[in-house]
Amino acid sequence: MLSDIHGNIYALNAVLKNAKEKSVDFIYCLGDMIGIGPFTTEVLDALFELENIQMITGNHDESVLAVLKNEPYPKSRINVTPHHEWISEKLKIHHITALESLSRILTPTFYGQNFHLIHYPMNPSMYKAHISKDPFDLVGTPSPKNFSNVSGLSHFSLICFGHDHKEHHFEWNDRTFYNSGSLGCFNEPYARYGIIDIEKNGFHIMQQYVPYELDVYINELRKIDFHVKMLYCGYTNNTGLC
């Protein structure tokens, strides 16, 4: 389980190598593959060539698609518009087509256990809301109190999400909520993801920290001239929804 790669191909390559070494059977990617970091095409190419993966969209992915389609853009991200426009110019037709084909939610079942995978929990009334309505930003920061206000989760044993770049793992009302933290935005030289070992009687979550050359990545960022300074989000701090 991984989320919020945010255009960091260095961190993604390290995780994919590690996951292969650990014989991970299947990968779920919970959105925000692009945005913040500049290596959009490299990240999408690496993901879409995998056979053992399912992906969903996050707010950055959907915002870039809104730019490409000349659709309403979320007012909450208006300061990021130049950055998303820059990214949209880098995408090839096959990238756009592949992103457009992704859903917002996955609900796989294993051994009778129902999982809910989404970039960030939201009420069912917002499942199909356009990104301009900011559907990922209506619940508040991750907590049992805030998530208790989200309906439609009662029959899921595990809810996995991203969006908030910090790690979260807590129980509430017989349900487990898990966020492995942003894979590509972290102020330490580690790429994060989670391995979920699923058995007939339950599941076990193992948080992973994969070392990679963060300093090399930061140096590459400094060489690239692109519009928005938010590319360092997550490296100078590790808070907030992004």
C-alpha positions as CSV (number, residue, x, y, z in Angstrom):
1,M,0.0,0.0,0.0
2,L,1.5,3.3,-1.0
3,S,0.3,6.9,-1.6
4,D,1.4,10.4,-2.4
5,I,4.4,9.8,-4.6
6,H,4.2,13.3,-5.7
7,G,6.5,13.1,-8.7
8,N,9.4,11.7,-6.7
9,I,10.8,9.0,-9.0
10,Y,13.9,8.4,-6.8
11,A,11.7,7.4,-3.8
12,L,9.3,5.4,-6.0
13,N,12.1,3.4,-7.6
14,A,13.5,2.5,-4.2
15,V,10.1,1.3,-3.0
16,L,9.4,-0.7,-6.1
17,K,12.8,-2.4,-5.7
18,N,12.1,-3.1,-2.0
19,A,8.6,-4.4,-2.7
20,K,10.0,-6.9,-5.3
21,E,12.7,-8.1,-2.9
22,K,10.0,-8.6,-0.2
23,S,7.8,-10.6,-2.7
24,V,4.9,-8.2,-2.4
25,D,2.1,-9.8,-4.4
26,F,0.1,-6.7,-5.3
27,I,0.3,-2.9,-5.0
28,Y,-2.4,-0.4,-4.3
29,C,-1.6,3.2,-5.0
30,L,-3.9,5.7,-3.3
31,G,-3.5,8.8,-5.4
32,D,-1.4,11.9,-5.8
33,M,1.1,10.2,-8.1
34,I,1.9,13.7,-9.5
35,G,2.2,17.2,-8.3
36,I,4.8,18.9,-6.0
37,G,7.8,16.9,-7.5
38,P,8.7,17.4,-11.2
39,F,9.2,13.8,-12.4
40,T,5.6,13.3,-13.5
41,T,6.1,11.3,-16.7
42,E,8.8,9.1,-15.1
43,V,6.6,8.2,-12.1
44,L,3.6,7.4,-14.3
45,D,5.6,5.3,-16.7
46,A,7.0,3.3,-13.8
47,L,3.5,2.7,-12.4
48,F,1.6,2.0,-15.5
49,E,4.1,-0.6,-16.8
50,L,3.5,-2.7,-13.6
51,E,1.1,-5.6,-14.0
52,N,0.4,-6.1,-10.3
53,I,-1.0,-2.7,-9.4
54,Q,-4.3,-0.8,-9.0
55,M,-4.4,3.0,-8.7
56,I,-6.9,5.6,-7.7
57,T,-6.8,9.4,-8.1
58,G,-6.0,12.0,-5.6
59,N,-6.6,15.8,-5.5
60,H,-3.4,16.6,-7.5
61,D,-4.1,14.1,-10.2
62,E,-7.7,15.3,-10.6
63,S,-6.7,19.0,-10.5
64,V,-4.2,18.5,-13.3
65,L,-6.9,16.7,-15.3
66,A,-9.3,19.6,-14.7
67,V,-6.6,22.0,-16.1
68,L,-6.2,19.8,-19.2
69,K,-10.0,19.6,-19.7
70,N,-10.5,23.3,-19.0
71,E,-12.9,22.4,-16.2
72,P,-13.5,24.2,-13.0
73,Y,-10.5,24.2,-10.8
74,P,-10.5,24.0,-6.9
75,K,-10.3,27.4,-5.3
76,S,-8.4,25.9,-2.4
77,R,-5.5,25.1,-4.8
78,I,-5.6,28.3,-6.8
79,N,-2.0,29.3,-5.8
80,V,-0.8,26.0,-7.3
81,T,-2.4,26.5,-10.7
82,P,0.9,27.5,-12.4
83,H,2.5,24.3,-11.1
84,H,-0.4,22.1,-12.3
85,E,-0.3,23.9,-15.7
86,W,3.4,23.1,-15.9
87,I,2.8,19.5,-15.1
88,S,-0.1,19.2,-17.6
89,E,2.3,20.3,-20.4
90,K,4.6,17.4,-19.6
91,L,1.9,14.7,-19.9
92,K,1.7,12.6,-23.0
93,I,-1.7,11.4,-24.4
94,H,-1.3,7.9,-23.0
95,H,-0.6,9.3,-19.5
96,I,-3.8,11.4,-19.7
97,T,-5.9,8.5,-21.0
98,A,-4.6,6.3,-18.2
99,L,-5.3,8.8,-15.5
100,E,-8.8,9.4,-16.8
101,S,-9.5,5.7,-16.6
102,L,-8.8,5.5,-12.8
103,S,-11.5,5.4,-10.2
104,R,-11.6,7.4,-7.0
105,I,-12.4,4.4,-4.7
106,L,-11.5,0.7,-4.5
107,T,-13.3,-1.8,-2.3
108,P,-11.5,-5.2,-2.5
109,T,-12.5,-8.2,-0.4
110,F,-10.1,-10.7,1.0
111,Y,-11.2,-13.8,2.9
112,G,-14.5,-12.1,3.6
113,Q,-12.9,-8.9,4.9
114,N,-14.0,-5.7,3.1
115,F,-11.4,-3.0,2.5
116,H,-12.0,0.6,1.6
117,L,-9.2,2.4,-0.3
118,I,-9.5,6.1,-1.0
119,H,-7.2,9.1,-1.2
120,Y,-9.0,10.5,1.8
121,P,-12.3,9.5,3.5
122,M,-15.4,11.3,2.4
123,N,-19.2,10.9,2.7
124,P,-20.8,8.9,-0.1
125,S,-22.6,12.0,-1.3
126,M,-19.2,13.3,-2.4
127,Y,-17.9,10.1,-4.2
128,K,-18.6,11.6,-7.6
129,A,-18.2,15.2,-6.7
130,H,-16.0,17.2,-9.1
131,I,-12.5,18.1,-7.8
132,S,-13.6,21.8,-7.8
133,K,-15.8,21.0,-4.9
134,D,-12.8,19.9,-2.8
135,P,-14.2,16.5,-1.9
136,F,-11.0,15.4,-0.2
137,D,-10.8,18.3,2.2
138,L,-14.2,18.3,4.0
139,V,-13.6,15.9,6.9
140,G,-10.7,17.5,8.7
141,T,-7.4,16.0,9.8
142,P,-7.2,12.2,10.5
143,S,-8.7,11.3,13.9
144,P,-11.4,8.9,15.2
145,K,-13.5,12.0,16.0
146,N,-13.4,13.4,12.5
147,F,-13.7,10.0,10.7
148,S,-16.7,9.1,12.9
149,N,-18.6,11.7,11.0
150,V,-18.0,9.9,7.7
151,S,-20.9,7.6,6.7
152,G,-20.7,4.4,4.6
153,L,-17.8,2.8,6.4
154,S,-19.6,0.5,8.8
155,H,-19.0,-2.7,6.7
156,F,-15.3,-2.2,6.1
157,S,-12.7,-3.7,8.4
158,L,-9.8,-1.6,7.0
159,I,-9.8,1.9,5.6
160,C,-6.6,2.9,3.8
161,F,-6.0,6.5,2.8
162,G,-3.4,9.1,2.0
163,H,-3.5,12.9,1.4
164,D,-2.3,13.7,4.9
165,H,1.5,13.2,4.6
166,K,2.0,11.9,8.1
167,E,1.6,8.3,9.2
168,H,-1.6,7.2,10.8
169,H,-2.7,3.8,12.2
170,F,-5.6,3.8,14.7
171,E,-8.6,1.7,15.6
172,W,-12.2,3.1,15.9
173,N,-15.5,1.2,16.3
174,D,-14.0,-2.2,15.2
175,R,-12.4,-0.6,12.1
176,T,-8.7,0.1,11.3
177,F,-7.6,3.3,9.7
178,Y,-4.2,3.3,8.0
179,N,-2.0,5.8,6.1
180,S,1.6,4.8,5.5
181,G,2.5,8.5,5.0
182,S,3.6,10.2,1.8
183,L,6.0,8.0,-0.2
184,G,7.6,11.0,-1.9
185,C,7.3,13.8,0.6
186,F,9.2,13.2,3.8
187,N,11.9,15.3,5.5
188,E,14.0,12.2,6.2
189,P,15.9,10.1,3.6
190,Y,13.3,7.3,3.6
191,A,10.5,6.4,1.2
192,R,7.5,5.1,3.1
193,Y,4.9,2.4,2.3
194,G,3.0,-0.3,4.0
195,I,2.9,-4.1,3.6
196,I,-0.5,-5.6,4.6
197,D,-0.3,-9.4,5.2
198,I,-3.8,-10.7,4.8
199,E,-4.9,-14.0,6.3
200,K,-8.2,-15.8,6.9
201,N,-8.4,-14.6,10.4
202,G,-7.4,-10.9,9.8
203,F,-4.6,-8.8,8.6
204,H,-1.2,-7.5,9.8
205,I,0.2,-4.1,8.8
206,M,3.9,-3.5,8.6
207,Q,5.1,0.0,8.1
208,Q,8.2,0.2,5.8
209,Y,11.0,2.8,5.6
210,V,13.1,2.4,2.5
211,P,16.4,4.4,2.4
212,Y,17.1,6.4,-0.8
213,E,19.3,9.3,-1.8
214,L,17.1,12.3,-0.8
215,D,20.0,14.7,-1.2
216,V,20.4,13.7,-4.8
217,Y,16.7,14.2,-5.4
218,I,16.8,17.7,-3.7
219,N,19.8,18.6,-5.9
220,E,17.8,17.6,-9.0
221,L,14.9,19.8,-7.9
222,R,17.2,22.8,-7.6
223,K,18.3,22.3,-11.2
224,I,14.8,22.5,-12.5
225,D,13.0,25.8,-13.1
226,F,9.3,25.4,-12.5
227,H,6.7,27.8,-11.3
228,V,5.6,26.9,-7.8
229,K,7.9,26.7,-4.7
230,M,5.6,24.1,-3.1
231,L,7.9,21.4,-4.4
232,Y,9.6,21.4,-1.0
233,C,6.3,20.6,0.8
234,G,7.0,17.7,3.0
235,Y,10.8,18.1,3.1
236,T,10.9,21.1,5.3
237,N,8.0,19.9,7.4
238,N,5.8,16.9,7.6
239,T,2.4,18.3,8.5
240,G,-0.9,19.1,6.8
241,L,-3.0,17.9,3.9
242,C,-1.3,18.5,0.6
